[in-house]
Amino acid sequence: MPHASSGGDNHIDVASCPFQIPLGALLPVRVRDVLAAGKDPGTTHITNGRYRLRPVEWNTGEAAGALAAHRLRYGLEPAQVHEDAAALERFRAELVADGFEPARPQVRGY
């Protein structure tokens, strides 16, 4: 995937393998009860090459919306779901039951 370089190169190619975006990436550090999605999560220049893709944007938006509904259903702030292993597993199970794909299918060669 090409990226601009500050060292004078026209681009830098960085290979990437299948990946997952951690739920914590949707949670701001200093603000409570707010979720980031789409192009909102803060990333490095290299990881932004993956975050900016439409399916990933849609996936983070879907996860953020599901977490907001989960938050209302159980009375937990998003950070509480992220920090508590049992709450996080319950949320993940609900996502999968609703048809959410938490991981992209493995691509041959990775």
Sequence and secondary structure as in RCSB ss.txt:
>XXXX:A:sequence
MPHASSGGDNHIDVASCPFQIPLGALLPVRVRDVLAAGKDPGTTHITNGRYRLRPVEWNTGEAAGALAAHRLRYG
LEPAQVHEDAAALERFRAELVADGFEPARPQVRGY
>XXXX:A:secstr
 EE  TTS S EE         GGGGS SS SS    TT S   HHHHHHHTSHHHHHHHHHHHHHHHHHHHHHT
  HHHHHH HHHHHHHHHHHHHTT  SS    TT 
